[in-house]
Amino acid sequence: MRIFTEPSDRPILLALRALKLGDLLVAVPALHGLRRAYPDHELVFAGPGWLEPVAALVGDIDALLPTPGLDDLLPLEPGIVDVAVNLHGNGPESRAVIDALEPRVKMVHRSPSDPDALPWLDGILERHRWARLVSAFGAPADEDDVAISVPDEEPLARGAAVIHVGAFYGSRQWPVERFAAVAAALREDGMRVMLTGGGADRERAEAVAAAVGIPDEDVLAGRTDLTALAALIAAAAVVVTADTGAAHVASAYGTPSVIVFGPAPVAEWGPPAGPHIALTDASLRRGDAFADTPDPALLAVTADDVLAAARRVRRTV
């Protein structure tokens, strides 16, 4: 996969989704469908540059056009893109980005400027949303076709319990003491526990490690890149996480996972069929994804709930 700087000699199919890791991974079924339908096109993914390691693992993406957001139009001349696909949403910003490309084929949801396009449906599974869109335009996609390639590099551990302690927003941050209780019990079961997360999650990971006695070399939050994280999750016995990108990586590899949901409904963001358990109490959901404090639906899930689920789905690697 290359970084897109100029066109090749192939027609361009551009897919826009300038969001985060989990957002890329729920669009994988649609990307697979697009690749099958347009094998001779160069499939260009317009998304954040930091997603390059995982975008390369999708396998269908030929080039990444770094796109940090929708504040600006894409740096492409009108008409240079043959097929443009709005996998970002259906708001005026993403529609303006696609319209400015003036593609021959435009795969978008219905709007005032595209009254005959596919209707947008609220409350549906996100993977289904994008598979449904491209399927309607002649690129059949299976919403459960989530697989990506495993990195070539050797994982930092095999058969570990990967506990992803972080989440981008406070609304998804399951309490540190509950992560610690789960980690302690899994270590008592004889499992090696690896703590992952981003740089902002380092303090939470260190707190879990201190409470449980996890050695510093197994506290990976803020120390690994996306390739190393993907390799670790692919080789793990089980992944425990809130509703984060790590959960979607586990789904992509069929790695057993326990996912604690808060503001996001399982019906819209839950995992595909497989060794995955989603835990929440939907009756308590506040639903504010940008809140600074954990959603009540998340707090309703206890450490015992997560531990029982992890023991049920974990595998021997």
Secondary structure per residue as TSV (DSSP state, phi and psi in degrees):
chain	resnum	aa	ss	phi	psi
A	1	M	-	360.0	134.2
A	2	R	E	-109.1	162.2
A	3	I	E	-83.6	126.2
A	4	F	-	-74.6	119.4
A	5	T	S	-122.1	-29.7
A	6	E	S	-155.2	157.0
A	7	P	-	-65.2	151.4
A	8	S	-	-92.6	-163.0
A	9	D	S	-91.3	11.0
A	10	R	S	-105.1	150.8
A	11	P	-	-63.4	150.4
A	12	I	E	-101.0	129.8
A	13	L	E	-111.2	115.8
A	14	L	E	-109.4	128.8
A	15	A	E	-114.4	121.0
A	16	L	E	-97.7	124.5
A	17	R	-	-159.1	80.8
A	18	A	-	-88.6	64.8
A	19	L	S	-129.9	-144.5
A	20	K	-	-105.9	-174.0
A	21	L	H	-58.7	-51.8
A	22	G	H	-61.0	-34.4
A	23	D	H	-66.3	-38.3
A	24	L	H	-62.8	-45.5
A	25	L	H	-69.8	-30.7
A	26	V	H	-75.3	-13.4
A	27	A	T	-90.9	-3.7
A	28	V	H	-57.9	-43.5
A	29	P	H	-56.8	-40.2
A	30	A	H	-66.4	-40.3
A	31	L	H	-64.4	-40.0
A	32	H	H	-59.8	-43.8
A	33	G	H	-63.3	-41.8
A	34	L	H	-63.5	-40.7
A	35	R	H	-61.5	-43.7
A	36	R	H	-65.2	-38.3
A	37	A	H	-77.1	-25.9
A	38	Y	-	-129.7	64.6
A	39	P	T	-65.2	-23.9
A	40	D	T	-93.8	-5.1
A	41	H	S	-85.6	154.9
A	42	E	E	-86.3	115.9
A	43	L	E	-87.2	111.4
A	44	V	E	-104.8	123.9
A	45	F	E	-99.2	119.8
A	46	A	E	-95.6	100.5
A	47	G	E	-156.1	176.1
A	48	P	-	-57.5	139.9
A	49	G	G	-61.9	-30.5
A	50	W	G	-68.4	-12.3
A	51	L	G	-84.2	1.1
A	52	E	H	-50.2	-45.9
A	53	P	H	-59.4	-38.3
A	54	V	H	-81.2	-36.4
A	55	A	H	-57.4	-36.8
A	56	A	H	-65.7	-30.0
A	57	L	H	-77.9	-17.2
A	58	V	H	-61.8	-34.3
A	59	G	S	89.9	-30.3
A	60	D	S	-91.2	-14.2
A	61	I	-	-87.9	124.0
A	62	D	-	-87.7	-32.9
A	63	A	E	-149.7	148.0
A	64	L	E	-109.7	124.8
A	65	L	E	-100.4	102.0
A	66	P	E	-55.1	120.6
A	67	T	-	-137.9	96.0
A	68	P	-	-72.1	-16.2
A	69	G	-	178.1	-162.9
A	70	L	S	-112.3	20.9
A	71	D	S	-68.5	-27.2
A	72	D	S	-127.7	156.9
A	73	L	-	-71.2	161.6
A	74	L	-	-72.6	147.2
A	75	P	S	-80.7	57.5
A	76	L	-	-129.6	139.3
A	77	E	-	-68.3	140.5
A	78	P	T	-55.1	135.3
A	79	G	T	91.1	-10.2
A	80	I	-	-75.1	-25.1
A	81	V	-	-92.0	128.7
A	82	D	S	-80.8	-47.0
A	83	V	E	-128.0	126.3
A	84	A	E	-121.0	132.8
A	85	V	E	-123.6	124.3
A	86	N	E	-91.5	92.4
A	87	L	-	-95.8	8.2
A	88	H	S	-86.8	-44.3
A	89	G	-	171.3	-149.1
A	90	N	S	-142.5	25.6
A	91	G	S	-84.2	170.8
A	92	P	H	-63.0	-31.1
A	93	E	H	-67.7	-50.1
A	94	S	H	-68.6	-35.3
A	95	R	H	-64.4	-38.1
A	96	A	H	-65.2	-38.2
A	97	V	H	-62.8	-44.8
A	98	I	H	-68.5	-45.1
A	99	D	H	-60.4	-37.4
A	100	A	H	-65.6	-19.7
A	101	L	H	-75.4	-22.3
A	102	E	-	50.7	54.4
A	103	P	-	-76.1	162.8
A	104	R	S	-68.4	-41.7
A	105	V	E	-121.0	132.0
A	106	K	E	-124.6	114.5
A	107	M	E	-99.0	103.8
A	108	V	-	-143.9	165.2
A	109	H	B	-84.4	166.7
A	110	R	-	-64.4	139.8
A	111	S	B	-155.0	173.0
A	112	P	T	-55.6	-32.9
A	113	S	T	-85.5	-13.1
A	114	D	B	-133.6	67.8
A	115	P	T	-68.3	-17.8
A	116	D	T	-99.6	4.2
A	117	A	S	-78.1	177.1
A	118	L	B	-64.6	132.0
A	119	P	-	-64.9	142.0
A	120	W	-	-77.5	134.7
A	121	L	-	-116.4	127.2
A	122	D	T	-80.5	153.4
A	123	G	T	74.8	18.2
A	124	I	S	-104.0	164.3
A	125	L	-	-60.2	132.2
A	126	E	H	-62.7	-39.9
A	127	R	H	-61.6	-39.3
A	128	H	H	-65.9	-37.8
A	129	R	H	-54.4	-49.0
A	130	W	H	-81.4	-33.3
A	131	A	H	-64.4	-39.0
A	132	R	H	-63.7	-41.0
A	133	L	H	-62.3	-54.6
A	134	V	H	-68.8	-31.7
A	135	S	H	-62.0	-37.8
A	136	A	H	-65.6	-20.9
A	137	F	T	-105.5	22.3
A	138	G	T	87.2	20.0
A	139	A	-	-124.6	78.1
A	140	P	-	-54.2	131.5
A	141	A	-	-136.2	145.3
A	142	D	-	-105.4	119.9
A	143	E	T	-60.1	-20.2
A	144	D	T	-96.4	6.1
A	145	D	-	-85.2	71.8
A	146	V	-	-101.8	-1.4
A	147	A	-	-66.0	141.5
A	148	I	-	-128.5	168.3
A	149	S	-	-74.4	152.6
A	150	V	-	-86.4	136.8
A	151	P	-	-58.5	151.7
A	152	D	S	-70.7	-25.2
A	153	E	S	-72.3	150.8
A	154	E	-	-68.1	132.4
A	155	P	-	-67.8	155.5
A	156	L	S	-65.7	-21.5
A	157	A	-	-160.3	154.4
A	158	R	S	-119.5	139.0
A	159	G	S	75.2	18.2
A	160	A	-	-85.0	162.9
A	161	A	E	-92.2	113.9
A	162	V	E	-94.0	116.7
A	163	I	E	-109.3	112.4
A	164	H	E	-94.1	106.5
A	165	V	-	-86.0	-10.7
A	166	G	-	-104.3	175.0
A	167	A	-	-163.7	147.9
A	168	F	S	-65.5	-36.7
A	169	Y	S	-115.1	150.5
A	170	G	G	-59.5	-26.2
A	171	S	G	-62.0	-19.3
A	172	R	G	-111.1	8.3
A	173	Q	-	-89.0	100.0
A	174	W	-	-66.8	142.3
A	175	P	-	-57.1	140.1
A	176	V	H	-57.0	-41.8
A	177	E	H	-64.5	-27.4
A	178	R	H	-76.6	-39.7
A	179	F	H	-58.5	-40.7
A	180	A	H	-64.1	-40.9
A	181	A	H	-63.5	-41.4
A	182	V	H	-66.1	-44.4
A	183	A	H	-60.8	-43.0
A	184	A	H	-62.0	-43.9
A	185	A	H	-67.0	-40.0
A	186	L	H	-67.7	-34.7
A	187	R	H	-66.6	-37.1
A	188	E	H	-64.9	-27.8
A	189	D	T	-75.3	-5.1
A	190	G	T	95.8	9.1
A	191	M	-	-89.8	146.7
A	192	R	-	-82.6	129.6
A	193	V	E	-108.8	125.7
A	194	M	E	-112.4	130.3
A	195	L	E	-102.4	120.7
A	196	T	E	-118.8	168.0
A	197	G	-	157.7	179.1
A	198	G	-	-86.5	-178.0
A	199	G	G	-59.7	-35.9
A	200	A	G	-70.2	-14.1
A	201	D	G	-96.7	1.9
A	202	R	H	-58.2	-43.6
A	203	E	H	-63.3	-40.6
A	204	R	H	-64.3	-42.3
A	205	A	H	-64.3	-41.5
A	206	E	H	-65.8	-33.8
A	207	A	H	-66.4	-41.4
A	208	V	H	-63.5	-45.8
A	209	A	H	-60.5	-42.7
A	210	A	H	-65.5	-37.6
A	211	A	H	-70.3	-28.5
A	212	V	H	-107.8	-21.7
A	213	G	T	88.9	28.1
A	214	I	-	-76.7	130.2
A	215	P	-	-64.8	154.6
A	216	D	G	-60.5	-33.7
A	217	E	G	-67.4	-14.8
A	218	D	G	-100.3	4.2
A	219	V	B	-97.7	94.0
A	220	L	-	-96.3	-7.4
A	221	A	T	-55.5	125.7
A	222	G	T	79.3	2.5
A	223	R	T	-116.9	-8.2
A	224	T	-	-119.3	151.0
A	225	D	-	-90.7	178.0
A	226	L	H	-65.9	-33.0
A	227	T	H	-64.6	-45.7
A	228	A	H	-64.5	-38.9
A	229	L	H	-63.5	-44.1
A	230	A	H	-62.7	-43.6
A	231	A	H	-62.9	-40.7
A	232	L	H	-64.1	-46.7
A	233	I	H	-66.4	-38.6
A	234	A	H	-60.7	-31.2
A	235	A	T	-99.2	3.3
A	236	A	-	-77.4	158.9
A	237	A	S	-83.1	-32.8
A	238	V	E	-162.8	148.8
A	239	V	E	-119.4	130.9
A	240	V	E	-116.3	125.5
A	241	T	E	-161.0	160.4
A	242	A	E	-76.4	-176.0
A	243	D	S	-73.8	87.7
A	244	T	S	-133.4	179.2
A	245	G	H	-59.0	-32.2
A	246	A	H	-60.7	-35.2
A	247	A	H	-63.3	-40.9
A	248	H	H	-72.0	-30.5
A	249	V	H	-64.9	-43.4
A	250	A	H	-59.5	-41.8
A	251	S	H	-62.4	-39.6
A	252	A	H	-63.5	-26.9
A	253	Y	H	-105.6	0.1
A	254	G	T	66.5	22.4
A	255	T	-	-78.3	129.7
A	256	P	-	-52.7	137.6
A	257	S	E	-145.5	152.2
A	258	V	E	-122.3	120.8
A	259	I	E	-119.6	123.5
A	260	V	E	-94.9	116.5
A	261	F	-	-99.4	144.3
A	262	G	S	-125.8	-95.5
A	263	P	S	-71.1	-26.5
A	264	A	S	-89.6	133.4
A	265	P	-	-70.4	139.4
A	266	V	H	-59.6	-36.0
A	267	A	H	-62.4	-21.0
A	268	E	H	-104.5	-29.1
A	269	W	H	-127.6	9.0
A	270	G	-	-71.3	166.3
A	271	P	-	-75.3	163.9
A	272	P	-	-73.3	175.3
A	273	A	S	-59.3	143.4
A	274	G	S	148.0	-163.5
A	275	P	S	-82.8	57.2
A	276	H	E	-128.3	135.9
A	277	I	E	-122.9	123.2
A	278	A	E	-101.3	128.0
A	279	L	E	-118.9	133.8
A	280	T	-	-170.3	173.7
A	281	D	-	-128.4	93.0
A	282	A	G	-60.2	-26.1
A	283	S	G	-67.7	-18.5
A	284	L	G	-103.3	0.9
A	285	R	-	-62.0	128.3
A	286	R	-	-85.7	-38.5
A	287	G	-	82.5	12.0
A	288	D	-	-93.8	99.1
A	289	A	T	-64.2	-25.5
A	290	F	T	-100.2	10.4
A	291	A	-	-66.6	153.3
A	292	D	S	-83.8	-16.3
A	293	T	S	-115.0	154.0
A	294	P	-	-60.5	141.2
A	295	D	-	-66.6	139.7
A	296	P	H	-56.0	-30.7
A	297	A	H	-64.5	-32.2
A	298	L	H	-73.9	-44.3
A	299	L	H	-68.0	-18.7
A	300	A	T	-71.6	-16.3
A	301	V	S	-86.9	122.0
A	302	T	-	-91.9	166.2
A	303	A	H	-62.0	-37.9
A	304	D	H	-63.1	-38.3
A	305	D	H	-60.1	-47.1
A	306	V	H	-68.8	-42.3
A	307	L	H	-62.0	-45.6
A	308	A	H	-60.3	-41.1
A	309	A	H	-67.1	-42.4
A	310	A	H	-62.1	-42.0
A	311	R	H	-65.8	-30.0
A	312	R	H	-73.9	-36.5
A	313	V	H	-102.3	-16.3
A	314	R	-	-58.9	153.7
A	315	R	-	-123.2	167.7
A	316	T	-	-97.2	123.7
A	317	V	-	-115.2	360.0
